[in-house]
C-alpha cells in the first residue's frame, strides 16, 4: 500500500499497518464499508454500503440513480472506512478504557467496473459464498439499473488494537477488575421466506454460512 | 428531527424514519459512529469513533491533539453515520439480494462539551453500564488531554430494512431457497488482564454485560 502524508498514522502509530495481507483480510471479513465524499456544494457525506474486494480493487455498487453513485461516478474523491469491533477494554482508570478493533481507511477515486456482470457475481459470492450458481442472474434491465464502482487499493492504512488495557503504573495496585470483554458477530439460524415454496430445504451453501 | 432536503430519503423512501425514539435506540445500541468531514484542503475524511448519546446531543471524544478533533473543533461540518447489520437477505434472483440493517445519518457542527468530566462519565457508562463507580476518575492532566465534542440531534434521518426478500413476481416459482440469515453481535466471556491482582472476581457490572 502506498504511504502518503495522510495515511501516516500520527495517533498511536504503533497500531498502524500498511501490508496488503492485513488489509485484505480486514476487507474480506467486512460486509459494510463507510464511503465518505464531498458533495458538489462542499458538504461532507458518508453512507454505509456493501463492499467486496476483487483482487486489487474494492467494489461498491448501488442504484444508477443514487446521489452517492452519481457523485462518485462524476469523479468525487472517496474515503472508505471499514471497522471491526473486537472487544471492550476495561481499565482500572476511566481514561484508559478503550476498544479492541481492526479498521482500515482507503482513499481514491472510483471508476465504473470494467465487467459489471462479473462484479455482481463477486458481490453475491461475498454475501453468501456459493450462492451465484443457485440464483437467477441479472437480466439486461437489472444490469442497467445497477452501477458498480471500483477503487484501486493503492492509498490507505490499517489500524489494529488488541490485548489488555494499558494503565498508568500506579493504577495496577487499584482494586478494580480489568480486562477485555470480547465482541463477536454471529450468523444465526436461517429464516425461510414465508413465500418459500414447500419442499425446498436449506441448501449447503446457506447451512455452512450459518455455522460460522 | 429536522427534515431538510438532504435528509429526505430519495432511494427506497418507505424505509425512512425521522422519529427520535427510533434514532435514540439506534444510537444507544451502537458503540461506533463513522464521522465524516471535509479536510482544510478539501478532501473527504471519515474515522470510526466511540459515540455516546447524552439526551439531545451525540458526544464523541478524542485526543486534543488529533487532526479530526482539531478540524471539528475548528468548525468543520460533520456527517455522522451509524449502522447495525441485522441480516443477509437471500433472494431467488441475484439482483434482489440485500441486507437487513438499521442506520442513521446526522449532520451538524460540533461544539466542545459544556461539562467534560460529566461527558467522560457518559462515555464510560456507555461502554460498560455501572463502571464509573468502580474506576479511578480522570485527573486534571487526563482531562486536558481529552477533547469532548457535542453534536445536537437536530438534522438527520434513520433508515431501516427488515423482513424477507422482495422478488419479481415470476421469480417466486424458482427452485432457489430464499430467506434471511440473521446477524447478531454478542459479548463473550470476560478475559482478565494478565496483570490483574489475585483475588479480584469478575464484578456484577461486567458479568451482566456479557450475559447480553
Interface residues (C-beta under 8 A of the other chain):
Chain A: X6 X10 X11 X31 X32 X34 X35 X36 X37 X38 X42 X43 X44 X45 X46 X47 X48 X50 X63 X65 X66 X67 X76 X77 X78 X79 X80 X81 X83 X85 X87 X88 X90 X91 X92 X93 X94 X95 X97 X99 X101 X103 X105 X107 X120 X121 X123 X124 X127 X128 X131 X132 X134 X135 X136 X137 X138 X139 X142 X146 X164 X165 X167 X171 X172 X173 X174 X175 X176 X177 X178 X179 X180 X181 X182 X183 X184 X185 X186 X187 X188 X189 X190 X191 X192 X193 X194 X195 X196 X197 X200 X201 X202 X203 X206 X209 X210
Chain B: X6 X10 X11 X31 X32 X34 X36 X37 X38 X39 X42 X43 X44 X45 X46 X47 X48 X50 X63 X65 X66 X67 X76 X77 X78 X79 X80 X81 X83 X85 X87 X88 X90 X91 X92 X93 X94 X95 X97 X99 X101 X103 X105 X107 X120 X121 X123 X124 X127 X128 X131 X132 X134 X135 X136 X137 X138 X139 X142 X146 X164 X165 X167 X171 X172 X173 X174 X175 X176 X177 X178 X179 X180 X181 X182 X183 X184 X185 X186 X187 X188 X189 X190 X191 X192 X193 X194 X195 X196 X197 X200 X201 X202 X203 X206 X209 X210
